[in-house]
Amino acid sequence: MQDSFVHKGKRKILVDYLRDKIGISDENVLSAMNAVPRHLFIESIFEDFAYEDRAFPIAAHQTISHPSTVAEQTELLQVKPGEKILEIGTGCGYQTAVLVAMKTLVYTIERQKDLFDFSQKRLKEMHLRPKFQSFGDGFAGLPTFAPFDKIIVTCGAENLPTELLKQLKVGGKMVIPLGPADEQVLFRFTKISPTEFEKEEFGAYKFVPMLGSTNK
């Protein structure tokens, strides 16, 4: 659980890269990513490369997203402190940690038991506590806690999960990759009335697939 000056220096270089080369302009996103030690969420064999703009394998045949992808998705959410955010796909917990560092109330779901256990333990160790962490089916969302100000989906769905849109506040936003495995496009949906949504498109990405049910 060491976060050395070397790690912090590499994080600063990554944040400068995200600002200058990727074009991330939300300083709250950049500040959170500068604060969260990404190397603590990946296997130690990858630690030296943790602050490069690369994805890495994690448990259950999943991946931790590129830092640029995390930054872009988070920026598209237009997060404000105190907002209720539903995250679909906790994974190793890195995106969760970034959102918690932005002082939001994070409700997060993971269907892979190995990842649920790892992320719960790691976030607790780092004192980055989501409001609610669930082992369950992301397609179902968390209707008990709805409505949410924002929803972020960190895996690619072939079809739009309409149940999640129902759990979004009017005025709220959902960022989600949609499409088949090799042709996903990142979208942002803004709920402008109980039955109407504005849809914006933000280019091609590659995410692990969004799957239903749970996997122990």
N, C-alpha and C positions, 0 to 999 in steps of 0.2 A: 504493500500500500504506500510505496514511496513516491512522492512527487518532488523531484529534485529541481535544482536551478537549471539543469540541462533540459529537463522536460518542459519547464516553463519557458525557456528560451526558444525551444522548437515550436511551442504553441504560439508564441508571439509571431514567429516567422510564418506559421500557417495562417494566422489571422490576417497578417499583412497581405498574404497571397490571396486570401478570400476577398479582401477589400479591393486590392489593386488589379488582380488578374481575372477574378470571377465576377466582380462588380457588386458584391454584397454591400449595401449602404446602410442597413439597419444596425446602428451601433449597439443596440441591446442584444441582437443576435451575436454580433462579434464579441461583445463583452462576455456573454455566457460561454461561448466556445473557447474563449481565452481562459475562463475560470475552471472548466471541466476537464479533468485529466483523461483524455481519450485512451491513453495506454493502459489504464486500469480496467478497461472493458474488453480487452482482446488478449489472446494468448501471449505469454511472455516471449515466445520466439519471434513475434512480430513487433516487439516493443520499440526497437530501434527505428522502425518505419511508421510508427503510430501517427506521426504528424505530417506524413506525406499525404497527398490527395489520392488515397487508394482505399478500396474496399478490402476486407479480410474475411476469411471463413471464421464462423463461430460455431457453437454447438448446433446439433439437429439439422445439419446441412444448410444452415442459414448464413447470412453475411451481415457484417456491420457496414453501413453505407459509406460512400466517399464523404469526407467532410464537406465538400462543396455541395453535395446533394442534401445533406442535413441542413446546411446554411440556407440553401435556396428554398427548400420546403418550408423551413421555419420563417423565413422572410415573407413568403407568400401568405402565410397565416395572418400576418399583421397583428402579432401578439401584443397584448397590453397586460401589465401586472394585475393580478387578481382575477383574471378570466378563467372560466372553467373550460378545460381542454380535454377532449377525448382522444386518446392515442390508440390506434389499432395496430398491434404488432410491437410489443415492448422490446422484443429481441434481447440483446445484451444489456439494454438500459441506457445506452448513450444518448439517444434522442430524448428520452425521458428526462435524463439529468440536465440536458440543455434547457428544456422547458421549465423544469423546477428552478434552475438557476435564474430564469427570467421572471421568477416570482409569480408563476401561474399555479392554478389548482389543477393538477394533472390526474386524470382518471385513465388508467392504461390497462389493456387486455393483451394477453399472450396465450396462444394455443399450444405451444410446445412446453411440456413440463420442465425439461432441463433448463430452458431459457428463463422460464418463470422463476424457478428456484435460484438460478444464478443472479438474475437482475435484482430480485428482491433482497438477496444477501448483500450484493455489492452496493446498491443504493443506500441500504441501511448503514453499512460500514462508512460510507462517505457522507452521511447525514444529509442526503438529498432525498427527502421523503415525498413521493407522490401522495396525493390525497387519498387515492384508492388504487390498489393493484389487484388485478383479477386474472385467474387462470380460466379461460373460457373461449367461446367462439366469437371472433371479431365481427362476423356478419350480423350478429344479434345486437352488437353495441352494448350499452348499459342503460336501458330505458328507465331503470329505477332512479338514476341520477340526472336524467335529461330534464330540461334542454341544456345543451352546451353552447358556449360562445363560439368555439372553434373545434373542428375535428381534423386530425391528421392521420392519414393511412400510410404506413411505411412499407407496404407490400402491394404488388400489382394485382388488381381485380380485372377479370375478363369483362365483367358486366358491372354496372353501377349498383352498389348496395343501397337500395332505396330505404331500407330500414334505418340506415345511418342518417340519411337526409331528414327523416322524420324527427330525429333526436337533436336537430340543429335549431337554434333560436332564429327567429326572423331577424335578418341583419347579420347573422353568423356566416362563417366561411368554412368550407371543407376543401382540403388539398388532398388529392388522390391520384395515383397513376392508374390508368385504365388501358386495357387492350391485351392481346395475346402476349405470351412470354417474351417474344423478341421484338414486339412492336408497341410497347407501352408509350403512352403520351401522358404528361403530367397536366392535370386540370385543377382549376379552382372554381368551386361552385359557391355562389353567394345567394343566400335565401332571401328573396325580396318580398315574399308573402308566404302564407302557409302552403301554397301550392305552386309558387313560381320561383324559378332559379335562374340566375345569370351564370353562364358558363364561359370560362376563359381557358385558353390553351397555352402551355409553356414549353413545348418541345418534347423530343424523344428521350426516354430514360430506360434503364433496365433495373427492375426490382425482382426480388424473389416473389413467387406467386402467392396470392391471398387464398388461403384454404379454409374450409369450414370445419366445424366440430373441434375436438381437442385431440392432442397426441401425447400420451404418457410414455 
